[in-house]
Amino acid sequence: MKRFILLVIYIAVGLIATAQTFEDFINYLNSVQTGSRQEVVDSFQIANQYYPLTEDGLAHFIYIGPGEDLAVPGDFSGWNPATAPMTSIIETNFWYRTYSFENTARLDYKFVYNGNTWILDPMNPYTAPGGYGDNSELRMPDYIPPAEINYYPNIPHGTLEDTSFYSTNLNNSRTIKVYLPPGYAESTEEYRLVLVHDGLEYISFAKMDNTLDYLIAEEKIKPTIAVFVPPVDRTPEYAEEKQDAFTSFIIDEVMPWINTKYRTINEASSNAVIGSSLGGNISLWIGMNHPEIFGHAGSFSPYIENDILTTFENSPMFDLQIYMNHGTYDHLDPIQQSVDAFLPILEEKEYVYEYGEYPEGHSYGFWRAHVDDALEFFFPGPNAAIFNNPYQPVGGTLSQNYPNPFNHQTTVKYQLDKPAKIKIEIINLSGQVVKLLTDKHQSTGEHVIIWNGTDNAGNKLPEGMYFNCLYIENRIVASRRIILIP
């Protein structure tokens, strides 16, 4: 029993040591006499407080409780319970299923209980919000949560204003929210503008107001007004018979109202339009048809209709900068197909664009983490990430710290190809920077830092998992997982 206790403790922190893996535990459980298996499961549950368990490249979904059958559908299975059944251990209430994923993956899932009841994972503290309710969130070991979506009380905050807006083009009303950056009321400055489709969801699910506060405070973007516009009849407005009327609503009604009421720069190069899924489609459609109004279009996991593809392919290049991303676990085939068709067109036409592909699915849990990428690309501030550099960026490597896990101290080693300004941060599982190891210009070659597990105030950090992140010239180059033990 002593070896088993050691095994489950190692698994609890996601550590694979001396071949003691989750597979070893399953083999051990099956080898125990049937009358004693539930006792082993109970011990396992005491030792492991949070699920799923992750190892290098593997995620183990676990449910402990009564039931006749369980499945674990998610982004990785097309949300089809029939393709994701879980395995039970005879004479126990232990269910499991193992998948292989990239170590940086972040994916949504749920349990389906007794064939028809969808539930969150009761042992997983992480959830991802969405229009159909929250999902449980798998975070693989090297996934770094987005720090910018959190609320930070010690930085300046913008304000949100509500307006009930009636459209003559669509003959309906909707609530539009407008974000004004910190200091707007006290200044005479004119501001850049981003218009956001599915706007209210980008506030409630993506926390985009927090992201704007953070990016402005960190000088990663220039101060920006955001206009959050919700749909009333989403699919027809974003992709079907009401698309032209919706476009006229934005161009002829919303934008003149914004430019009259608020201090905007009112130039295409200072205006962006963004959205996700069908909201990405209408963003590209409006940018394509009105580049004199919007000089930037951002599309997150977009469905891109054929009219957009053919127009981009057969027309002279529009004066339009484009940001686009896509999740490799997106379960909607038309989205994958349209993104694959659009990228070669952008490349052939020599558009200025930024594209990112990530091991994630089709959800706000994915999109909210990349709003900063789009805005830093469109309206970069002094500390923005660097996109489309005309020069070869400085390269570098970050070695795994040793020892790992560690208690009293650990060694962090990294190497630079050229002299550069670098920064190394320790980030917790909430995405917060808890320790700045270094932030300065350094020479070519290998460098070493000894870290004793304390935060910026000198306090000992609690045990758990952290991430060591290397930035070179304000772009993240590498990250490594660190385990701090008592």
N, C-alpha and C positions, 0 to 999 in steps of 0.2 A: 504493500500500500504506500510506503514511503516514496517509491519510484513514481507511482501514479500521481501523488500530490505534487512532486517536482515537475512532472510532465505538464499538468494543467496550469501550474503557475507560469511556466515558460510560455505556454500558448496564450495565456491571458495577456501578456505584453507583446504578443506577435513575434516572439523570438523562436527561431529554429536552432536548437542546440543538440549536438551529438545525435542527430537523426531522430530526435523526439518531436514528432509532428502530430498533426491532427489525425492523420492516417494511423499513426501508432496508437493513438487513443482509441480509435474505432476498432482496431484489431484487438487491443487489450479488452475493450468492453465486450466484444463478441466471444472472447475466450473465457470470460468469467461465467461461472455457473449461473443458469437462468434465474434462480431464486435470489441471487445477490446483485443482479445487474442494476436494479433501480437504486440501490444504495450507492453504487459507483456513479450513476447519473446525478444523484443528489449531491455527492461530493464535488463533482464537476461543476454543478451549478453554483455552489458556494464559492469555488475558487475563481470562476469566470463570471464577472458581473455584467459585462457588456458584449453584445453580439452585433454583427457577424465577427468571427475571428478571422484574422488575415495572416497569411504567411507570404513569402516572396512569390508573387504571381498567382496566389490562390486566395479565394474568399470562401469561408465556410458558413453558410446560412444555417442557423440552429433554432429550433422551436422545441421547448420543453413544456408539455401539457397534454391534456386528453384530446382525442379527436380520432375520427375514422380515416381521414386522409387529409394531407396538406400539400400545398404547392407554393412555390415562391416565384411568381412571375414578376417581370420588371423590364427595364429598358433592354436588357440583354436577351429577352425571350419574346420580344414583340408583345409583351403583356398578355400572353396566352397561357393560362394555367395548365392546359393539357401538355404543354412542352416543358413544364418545370416541376414535375412531381418530386416530393421529398421522400427520403428513405427512412423507415422507422426501424428501431432495434427491438427485437422480440422481447416481450414482458417488461418493457419500459415505456415511458412517455416521451422518449427522445427521438426527434426527427432532424434530419440534416440533408443538405445538398451542397456540393462543392462545385465551384466554377473557377475557370482560369481567366484572369484579367491583367491588364497592364497595371503596374504599381502606381501609376498616377491617375487611375480611373476614379470617377465619381458617378454613381448610378442610382436611380430610383428603383424601389421595389416595394412589394407588399406580400403578406401571406394570404392565401386563400384557404379558409378553414371549412372542413366538411363540404367542400365542393361549391359553396355559393356565398360564403361570408368573407368579405375582404377586410383585413385588419392590418394595422401597423405592427411592426416588430416590437413587442412589449419590452424587449431588453436592449433596444437601440435608442440612445438619447438623441440621435440626429434625425431630423426630418427636413424634407424639401417641400416648399409650398407650391400649389398649382391650382388651376381653375376647377379641377375636379376633386379638390381636397388634398390634404398633405399625404406625402409618401414617405416611407422610411428611406434613409440615405446610406448607401454603402460608400465608405471612404477608404480607398486602398492606402497602403502605408505611406506612399510618397505624395499623396494628394495634399495640396496646401489650400486651406480654406481662404476665401477672399476677405482680407482684412477691411476693405473699403466699405462693405455693406453694413458694418456695425455702427452703432451710435456712440460717438465719443463726446462726453460732456465737456471736455476741456478745449474743444476747438469751436470757432465761430459757426453758427448755423444759419442757413437761409430760412425763408418763410414760404409757406404754401397758401395761395389764394384760390378760392372756388368761384366759378362763374357758371350759371345756367345759360347755355348758349343755344339759341334757336337758329336752325339752318333753313334758309329759303330754298336752297338747292335740293335738300333732302326732305323738307317738310317735317322735321322732328327736332327734339331738343335733347341735350346731353349736358352733363356736368364736366367742365374742363377745369383742371387744376394747373396753376402756374407757379413754378418755383422761381423765387427771386434770390439771387446769391447774397451772402452776408455783406452788409454795408450798402446795399442798394439804396435804401431810403436816405442815407446820409450823403450819397455821392451824386455827381452829375455825369458819371461815366456812361458810355454806351456799351452794350454787351452783345456777345455772341448768343446764338439761340439754337437749341435742339428741340425738335418736335417729336414726340414719342407716341407711336401707335400702341393700342391696348394700354393706354396711359395709366389708368387707375390701377391696373394689375402690376405695372412696373413700380408703382409706389408700394402697394400692399404686399406683393410677392417678391419683388426684386430689391426693395429698399433703395430705390434710385436717388431719393432725396438725401439719404445718408451718404451714398457714393459721391454725389455732387459736393456735399460739405467736405468730405475727406479729400477729394481730388483738388478742390480749390485751396483748402488749408495747406496741403502738401505741395502746392504750386506745380502739380502735375498737369493741370489744365488751366487755361485762362478763365476768369469768372464768366459764368454762362447762365443765361435764363433757360429754363426748361418748360415746355408746354406739353402737358399730359392729356391726350385726347382719346377718350374711349370710343369704341364702336357702338352703334345701336343695332345694326343688322350686319353682323361681322362679315360673314362670307360674301354676301352680295356687295358690300361696300369695299372689301379688300381685294376681291378677285373676280366678281361676276357682274351682273347687270347694273348695279349701282356704283360701279367703280368710277365712271366718268363724273357722276354727280358728286361723289365723295371727294374726288380730286378738286372739283370746282369749289366745294365747301372749304377745303383746306386753303386753296390758292386765293380765292376771291372773297372769302369771308373771315376765316381764322387769321390768316397772316396780316391782312390790312388792319384788323382789330388789334392784334398784338403790337404791330409797328406803331400804331397810333397811341395806344394806352401805355406802352412801356418803352424804355430807352434801349432800343435795339440798334445795332450797326446798320441793319437793313441792306446787306450786300450778300450775294450768293455765297461768296467765300467764307462768310461768317454764319451761315445757316446750315444746319444738318437735320436730316429726318431719319429716324431709326425705328425698327420693329422686329418682331420675331415671328417665324412661321409664315402665316398669311400676312402678318404685319410687316415681315421682310419683303414680301411681294409688293405691297402697296408702297413701301418706301422706295423700292427701285423704280416702280411705275411713276411715281410723282417726280423723283429725281430725273428720270429719263425724259419725261414730258415737260418739266419745268426746271432745267438747270440754271435758268436765269434767276430763280428764287432760291433753290437749294443746291449748293455746291458740293455737298457731302451726303451720301446715303449709306446707312448701316443696316445690314441684314443678318439676323441671327437665325441659323437653321432655316433658311428661307425656302418656301415653295416658290418657284419662279415660273410664271406662266410662259407659254410658248411665244406669245406676242412680245414679251420682253426679250427673250432670247433672240428672236429673229430681228427685232429692231436694233438691238445692240450689234448684231452680226452684220447687218446690211446698211447701217448708217455711219456717217462720219463720227469720229469720237466725240462724245458729249463732254462738256467741261464739268466733269463730275468725278469726285474722289470716292472710292468705295471701300468700306470695311465689310467683311463677311466671315462667318465662322460656321462650323458644322460639327456635330457629334458623330463619331464613328459607330455608336450604338443607336443612332436614330432609327426608329422602327418604321418610319414612313418612307416607303420606296420612292414616291414621286419627288420627295425632297432630295434624297441622295442623287437621283438621276438628274434633276435640274441643276444642282450645284456642280456635278461633274460636267454638265454641258456648258455651264456659264464660265467656268474658270479658263478654259482654252480661249474663249472669246476675249476675255479681259487681257489675257497674255498677248494674243495676236494683235489686238488693237493698241497695246502698250498703255493701258490705263494705269494710273497711280492707284494701287489698291493694296490692301492688307488682308490676308486670309489665314485663318487658324483652324486646325483640325485637332479635336481633343477626344479622348476615350470617355465620352459622356453620351447622354440620351437627349430626348426632346422635352426639356422642362426648364422652368425658371431657376431651378437649382444650378443648371448650366449657364443660362443666359445672364443671370445677375452677376456672375463672376467675370464677365467680359465686357460689361458696359464701360469699364475704365479703359480697356484696350481701344475701343472705338473712339471715345472722347479724346484720349491722348493722341490718337492718330489724327483726328480732325482739328482739335484746338490745343496743341501742345503748349504746356507751360515750361518754365526753366528746368523742372525736374521730371519731365515726361520721359516715358520709355522711348527708345530710339527705333524708328521704323524706316525701312527702305534706305539705309545709309548708303551714300555714294562712295564711301570708303570701306575698306575691310576692317571690321570691328576687332578690338583686342580679344584674343582668346584666352581661356584659362580653364583650369580643372580644380575640382574640390574633392579631395579624398575622403573616404569614410573615416570619421573620427575613431580613435582608439584610446582606451578600451571602449567598447559599446556592447552591452549596457555599462554604465559607469556610476560611481558613487562620489568619491572625493574630487576627482578631476579627470579630464579627458583632453586629448590632443587633437586640435583641428589643423589640418595641413592643406595648403592650396598652392597653385602655381600659376604665374602670369607669363604670357608670351611677350608682352611689351610693358613698359611703364604705363600705369593707368590709375585712375581714381576708382577705388574699390570699397565695397561695404559688405560686411558679414553680419547677419542678424540671426537670432534664435527666435523662432515663432512657435507659439503654442497651438493646440488643436482648434482654438477658436479663431485663429488667424491673427492674433495680436502679437506684436513684437515685444518680447519680454527681456531681451538682452541684446545690446549692440556691442558686438565683439570688436569691430574696428570700422572706421570710416575715414579714409585718407588716401592720398596718392602713394603708390608703392612701386618699387623697381621690378624689373624682369627677374624671374626665377621663383624659387620655392620659399614659402613663408609658413611660419608655425605660430599658433596661438594656443595657450593653455587656458581652459575654461573650468571653473570650479563649481558650476551648477547654480550660480547665484543670478539674480535679476539685476536690473540697472541700479536698484537701490541697495544692493549688497545682501538682499535676503535670499535664503536658500529656497529654491523652487521646489514645488511638490513633485513627488515621483510621477512618472508618466512618459508619454511620447512627445517629442518636440522635433522641429525641423530646423536644420542649419542651412541658410540660404546665402549664396555668393552672388553679389551684384558687381558687374564691371561697367562703369560709365552709365549707371542708372538702368541697366537691363539685367534681368536675372539670368545667370549662366548655368547654375547647378544648385541642387538641394540634396541633402542627405538626412536620413532619419536618425534621431538620437533617442536612446532610452535612458532615462534617469531613474535609478533604483535607490531604495533606502539603504 
